Amino acid sequence: MNPGEAGEMRRPRGNLVALVAALAPLLLVGIPEDDGGHPGRLPRVGRPQRPLSVLLISVDTLRADHLGVYGYDRPTSPWLDSFAKGAAVFENATTPRTCTTPAVSSMLTGLYPHRHGVREIYQRLGPDPVTLAEILRAAGYETAAFVSNYVLRRDFSGFDRGFEVYDDRFPSREPDRPVHERVAKDTCEAAREWLARDHGRPWFAWVHLMDPHRPYRPPERFFEPRGFRPLPPDLHLSRSEKGIDNLEEFIARYDGEIRFADRELGRMVGALKSSGVLSDTLVLFTADHGEEFGEHGQWLGHGTNVFEPCAHIPFVLRMPDRSGAGARVRAPVSLVDVVPTVLEAIGLHANVEMAGSSVLRWLRSPDDPGGVRFLERLDALRAARTADRKLIATLEGGEVARLDAFDLRGDPAEAKPIPATGLGWSDLERWLRDFVQRSVDPGLDLDALVRASRERLGSEARRALQALGYL
C-alpha cells in the first residue's frame, strides 16, 4: 500500500517499500464465511465496540461545485446546506474513477479500480473483493440498499452481496428513457419505510439516487426557466454535442434535478430525526462522480477524463457525537476512504485489503493539508491530487507519455498546465509514477477485457447503456 493511498504525504526518502510499510499498515478486520464470493475468503468477526447505525447516501453525477455548501450561488441544496452545519465538510474529495460502477465498487470495497477489477461501466464486481455490507452483516448489522440506477441492479453489478434487502425495483421511468430508472421520491420513500421499522439492532442502509444524471428533466416546479425555451421531448443528448446553443438551459435543468433530490433526502433524513434514530446514526453523503458541461471537451457527460468537473465530489460526514461539526477539512479524501472510515467509527478492525484510510483523524485537524489521493481511467490516464495540486499522467503502452500539472488553488478550472517544478512537485510525481507502476499490468490486455465484458451484454442491458449514454 502506498503512503499516498492511506496516510499523510511525506517526502520520499530511502527505501520506498520501508516507508510504505511504516506509513500505511493494513487495517485489520475479520468477517465470517459467506455464500457470495469464494468460500473461506472471509474470516470470523466480533462485534463493534460502538454499534452505531450507518446511513450512506450517494447521488449519481453530482458535482460538488453545484451545491450551496461548496459555494454554489443557485439554491440547489437547502437541506444539505443546513445538514452540513452539524457535519464535517471535506473540501477536496475525489472519485477514483469518473463513472458509476467502478466508483461505487471503490466506495463499497475501499479499493481502487485496478484492485477490485471493475474498470468500466458494464463490468460486474467479481467474487474476491469484500464489501462493506458483508463486513457489517457479519458483525450483526441489518443491511439494506435502495438504488435508482439501472447499472446498480443486482444482476448487472453484483453489489447486492452482503445486503439482506437490495431494493432495485424500478416501477417508473422518465418519459424519454427506454429503461426504468427510479426517481428520488420513490427511492427515498422505499428507504424511509424500511428505516422506520423497529430493527432491534444497528443497521447499515445505502441509498443511491439517480436524478442529476442526464437527460436533466426535473419536476417542473424545481426548474427555474429564466426565459429558456422548452426542451423537445425527443431530444437526444449525445456524449460530445459541440453544437449545443442552450448550455445554460441544460445546466439549469441539472440544477433542478439536484434540488429535487435534495428535497427528498431532506424528508427521508428528517423522518429519522423525528423518530430519534438520527442521534445514534452516522451519516455520510457523497457522490459517485460529477458531470462536465464542456469545460474540457466533454459535453453533458462524464467518464472520459479526470478533471475536476467529473472528479470533484461532495463528502459530508455527520457523526452522532457531533465531532467535527462545522469543520471544513482541507485534506484530500476519496471514495476508497468510505469503508475504513465507517469501520473506525463503529470500532471494528479488518484484515481485508483496503487502499483507503479513515478520515476521522482530519476532524481533529481540519486545516492539515493531508496526503494524496489517486484517480485512474482504464490504462489511459492516472492522476494524483493533493489539497492544492493535481498531476495528470497520460499513458501510452503502460508508460507515462506526458505529465500535466495544475495549481488547483490558483487555477481551479485546470485551464492552464504549469511546469511541475519546485517544492513538492517532485514528490507528487514520484508518488504518481509509483501508482502507475502498481496499477498498470503489462500482461493484461485491458482493451480485450473491456471488449469481452461489452460483448457479454444482453439486449436489455445494451439498450439501457445506450440510453444512459455509455455505449
Secondary structure as UniProt FT lines:
FT   TURN            3..5
FT   HELIX           16..23
FT   TURN            39..40
FT   STRAND          53..59
FT   TURN            60..61
FT   HELIX           64..66
FT   HELIX           68..70
FT   HELIX           78..83
FT   HELIX           84..86
FT   STRAND          88..90
FT   TURN            91..92
FT   STRAND          93..94
FT   HELIX           100..109
FT   HELIX           113..116
FT   TURN            121..122
FT   HELIX           132..138
FT   TURN            139..140
FT   STRAND          142..146
FT   HELIX           150..152
FT   HELIX           154..157
FT   TURN            159..162
FT   STRAND          165..167
FT   TURN            175..176
FT   HELIX           184..195
FT   STRAND          203..209
FT   TURN            211..212
FT   TURN            214..215
FT   HELIX           220..222
FT   TURN            226..227
FT   TURN            233..234
FT   TURN            239..240
FT   TURN            242..243
FT   HELIX           247..274
FT   TURN            275..276
FT   HELIX           277..280
FT   STRAND          281..287
FT   STRAND          292..293
FT   TURN            295..296
FT   STRAND          299..301
FT   HELIX           308..311
FT   STRAND          312..313
FT   STRAND          315..318
FT   TURN            320..321
FT   TURN            323..326
FT   STRAND          328..329
FT   STRAND          333..334
FT   HELIX           335..337
FT   HELIX           338..346
FT   HELIX           361..364
FT   TURN            366..367
FT   STRAND          373..377
FT   TURN            378..380
FT   STRAND          381..385
FT   STRAND          389..396
FT   TURN            397..398
FT   STRAND          399..407
FT   TURN            408..410
FT   TURN            412..413
FT   TURN            423..424
FT   HELIX           425..439
FT   TURN            442..443
FT   HELIX           446..455
FT   HELIX           459..468
//
